[in-house]
Amino acid sequence: MPAVLRAVLTGMLLSGAIALSAATDVDQQPRAAHGRLFPPEKLGELEGPDRDEWQQPERIMDALGIATGARVADVGAGGGWFTVRLARRVGPDGRVFAEDIQRQMIESIQRRVLRENLPQVETRLGTSLDPALPANLDAVLIVDTYPQLDDPVAMLRHVAASLAPTGRLGIVDFRSDVYGPGPAMDERLEPDVIIRDAARAGLRLHAHETFLRYQYLLVFTR
């Protein structure tokens, strides 16, 4: 092989190796959040009268196998819209851990559960990397929150550690192929992105539910 051609091929191989290494490094870095944290002063926007109809909370809880007496968590609970529905489902013998990283959200949930007489709800002030959940949970729910996570893989690893051996994680978020309620289209994530993150965190996809009009539900197990 002529020396000039050998030098060109060597340079191409070296460039390819560098590019592959850079791509791998980027893939291993924490993904930046796509959206900002939801402002507490806009909580009313999450309480639309039609949300029960398109969110279908009962069907979501059925998909996660949440029953009376269960121990569950609502991660990124916001003002507690889903928290109170979880509390009613598990009943007085169950336990709901409502987590958020914004203290104003936690205070809003505390006022709400006191007003609605739901003592089975316990609030947890988490961090952007760790929701500070107890162990042995039957189900964890992350609704309309995933694109806001600073380091989703780190968060999911903590969630996985909190699940009981048969526990399930449900992630609900907005589809990018249909208009309706929810954030701007460029702040939405494809399900494959979440599935890949979950696999890196040691979670296995159990079901990809498509019964929601504007959203998808991904169910994971350990």
Phi and psi in degrees as a GROMACS rama.xvg file:
@    title "Ramachandran Plot"
@    xaxis  label "Phi"
@    yaxis  label "Psi"
@TYPE xy
-58.4194  148.297  PRO-2
-61.3883  -36.9165  ALA-3
-66.0145  -44.3981  VAL-4
-65.5606  -39.5806  LEU-5
-61.0412  -40.4388  ARG-6
-65.5138  -39.8326  ALA-7
-64.718  -46.035  VAL-8
-63.9833  -39.4075  LEU-9
-61.7079  -41.3226  THR-10
-65.4668  -38.4728  GLY-11
-65.8511  -43.0086  MET-12
-63.5036  -40.9967  LEU-13
-64.6428  -42.7962  LEU-14
-63.1257  -40.6549  SER-15
-63.7283  -40.1309  GLY-16
-65.1816  -40.5755  ALA-17
-64.3339  -42.7689  ILE-18
-64.009  -41.6514  ALA-19
-64.0189  -40.8265  LEU-20
-64.1427  -40.972  SER-21
-65.3248  -40.6482  ALA-22
-64.3341  -39.8495  ALA-23
-63.8401  -41.7597  THR-24
-62.5095  -42.0622  ASP-25
-63.8803  -41.6138  VAL-26
-63.3456  -28.7658  ASP-27
-86.2496  -10.1489  GLN-28
-79.4249  150.576  GLN-29
-59.1686  134.746  PRO-30
-77.6047  133.931  ARG-31
-65.6797  148.654  ALA-32
-64.0987  138.592  ALA-33
-79.6996  -30.3478  HIS-34
-129.85  163.221  GLY-35
-80.3289  162.335  ARG-36
-61.0445  142.303  LEU-37
-69.2546  128.766  PHE-38
-70.7071  129.909  PRO-39
-57.1315  -31.873  PRO-40
-69.159  -8.78537  GLU-41
-108.614  18.7073  LYS-42
-56.7744  -31.559  LEU-43
-58.5133  -26.9539  GLY-44
-67.6772  -20.2328  GLU-45
-88.7786  -1.64541  LEU-46
-111.417  32.3153  GLU-47
-58.9019  146.731  GLY-48
-63.9456  -18.718  PRO-49
-97.8703  3.99223  ASP-50
-64.5037  -39.1622  ARG-51
-56.6351  -36.0846  ASP-52
-70.2052  -45.7377  GLU-53
-91.1306  -20.4485  TRP-54
-83.2341  -30.7118  GLN-55
51.4543  59.0528  GLN-56
-60.4344  -35.9532  PRO-57
-64.0209  -40.5684  GLU-58
-69.2912  -36.1782  ARG-59
-64.0527  -44.2613  ILE-60
-66.4009  -33.2874  MET-61
-62.5298  -42.6626  ASP-62
-63.5588  -26.4452  ALA-63
-92.8149  -0.966133  LEU-64
68.6983  29.8643  GLY-65
-79.2228  123.28  ILE-66
-127.659  174.21  ALA-67
-55.4194  133.772  THR-68
85.8073  0.269248  GLY-69
-73.0187  156.859  ALA-70
-107.007  115.864  ARG-71
-134.499  165.006  VAL-72
-133.571  144.652  ALA-73
-114.86  101.595  ASP-74
-90.5025  129.772  VAL-75
70.6197  48.2637  GLY-76
-71.0534  -16.3616  ALA-77
61.2618  -126.366  GLY-78
-88.2742  1.08481  GLY-79
93.4227  17.9574  GLY-80
-56.067  -48.7844  TRP-81
-79.6847  -29.4175  PHE-82
-55.6932  -47.0092  THR-83
-68.3286  -31.0376  VAL-84
-71.6763  -37.0632  ARG-85
-62.6386  -42.0849  LEU-86
-62.9359  -40.9554  ALA-87
-66.7166  -35.3701  ARG-88
-67.9409  -45.7123  ARG-89
-78.3658  -21.8339  VAL-90
75.3616  -177.722  GLY-91
-66.8504  -19.7394  PRO-92
-90.386  -5.22713  ASP-93
-95.7261  -173.703  GLY-94
-146.399  134.461  ARG-95
-122.583  124.993  VAL-96
-103.034  109.581  PHE-97
-96.1469  112.911  ALA-98
-111.65  141.658  GLU-99
-155.374  159.288  ASP-100
-98.8116  -3.36772  ILE-101
-104.652  122.592  GLN-102
-60.9802  -33.1508  ARG-103
-62.9198  -35.3273  GLN-104
-67.379  -43.1298  MET-105
-59.965  -44.4046  ILE-106
-64.1164  -36.6781  GLU-107
-64.422  -41.9533  SER-108
-64.9953  -42.262  ILE-109
-60.0745  -42.2041  GLN-110
-65.3449  -38.9835  ARG-111
-67.0598  -47.8707  ARG-112
-70.2236  -29.1626  VAL-113
-67.1873  -43.2242  LEU-114
-65.222  -35.9142  ARG-115
-96.7771  6.23366  GLU-116
55.3151  61.663  ASN-117
-124.058  73.4958  LEU-118
-67.4727  -11.145  PRO-119
-76.4872  -1.7437  GLN-120
-95.4803  129.677  VAL-121
-121.907  128.552  GLU-122
-87.3144  149.677  THR-123
-134.163  123.383  ARG-124
-90.1304  105.661  LEU-125
-93.7145  -169.044  GLY-126
-122.595  176.233  THR-127
-68.1978  -14.8779  SER-128
-112.353  -22.4138  LEU-129
-140.084  117.954  ASP-130
-78.4713  -2.22888  PRO-131
56.5822  48.1773  ALA-132
-90.9155  152.76  LEU-133
-75.2766  172.115  PRO-134
-86.0573  168.452  ALA-135
64.7678  43.6668  ASN-136
-87.5267  141.156  LEU-137
-76.6847  -29.4256  ASP-138
-159.105  147.589  ALA-139
-128.341  137.056  VAL-140
-122.44  131.121  LEU-141
-123.597  105.983  ILE-142
-115.095  124.749  VAL-143
56.3061  33.2669  ASP-144
-129.103  -25.8165  THR-145
-54.4355  -43.9068  TYR-146
-63.9036  -13.6421  PRO-147
-88.2455  -7.94521  GLN-148
-70.9641  134.35  LEU-149
-69.2525  -45.5985  ASP-150
-136.603  85.9393  ASP-151
-61.7864  -34.4009  PRO-152
-66.1167  -43.4011  VAL-153
-61.917  -42.628  ALA-154
-61.8694  -45.5599  MET-155
-66.5017  -31.1746  LEU-156
-63.4907  -40.8595  ARG-157
-66.3544  -40.9629  HIS-158
-62.7481  -44.5572  VAL-159
-58.8511  -39.6757  ALA-160
-67.234  -23.0048  ALA-161
-86.5359  -12.3885  SER-162
-78.2189  143.595  LEU-163
-66.9676  163.298  ALA-164
-52.7336  -33.1865  PRO-165
-105.287  11.6007  THR-166
-69.6253  159.322  GLY-167
-127.864  145.227  ARG-168
-110.169  128.466  LEU-169
-114.193  127.21  GLY-170
-117.299  120.778  ILE-171
-115.3  126.564  VAL-172
-152.409  174.816  ASP-173
-84.3728  137.75  PHE-174
-70.4839  151.794  ARG-175
-99.8456  5.69714  SER-176
-113.519  11.094  ASP-177
-146.871  137.614  VAL-178
-90.6401  150.879  TYR-179
162.927  -146.777  GLY-180
-67.2803  162.705  PRO-181
116.696  -178.704  GLY-182
-75.5511  177.494  PRO-183
-57.7737  150.627  ALA-184
-60.7224  -32.73  MET-185
-78.781  -0.364966  ASP-186
-102.591  6.75748  GLU-187
-98.0523  155.288  ARG-188
-118.234  143.764  LEU-189
-72.833  146.524  GLU-190
-55.423  -34.6185  PRO-191
-59.8579  -31.5265  ASP-192
-64.7861  -44.4105  VAL-193
-68.1538  -41.198  ILE-194
-60.6164  -41.1177  ILE-195
-65.1898  -44.3963  ARG-196
-60.1602  -43.7096  ASP-197
-63.1675  -39.4045  ALA-198
-62.535  -39.4755  ALA-199
-67.3049  -23.5983  ARG-200
-91.6839  3.45907  ALA-201
88.6727  21.9406  GLY-202
-110.682  149.731  LEU-203
-115.985  135.351  ARG-204
-69.0323  124.056  LEU-205
-98.0294  -39.3153  HIS-206
-158.084  146.213  ALA-207
-118.298  99.0929  HIS-208
-88.7598  139.722  GLU-209
-124.789  21.6382  THR-210
-78.3259  -12.535  PHE-211
-81.7586  144.009  LEU-212
-70.3019  -43.0532  ARG-213
-111.271  -4.24793  TYR-214
-135.191  173.398  GLN-215
-122.669  155.561  TYR-216
-122.755  121.27  LEU-217
-107.387  128.121  LEU-218
-113.48  126.093  VAL-219
-120.537  153.604  PHE-220
-128.145  167.111  THR-221
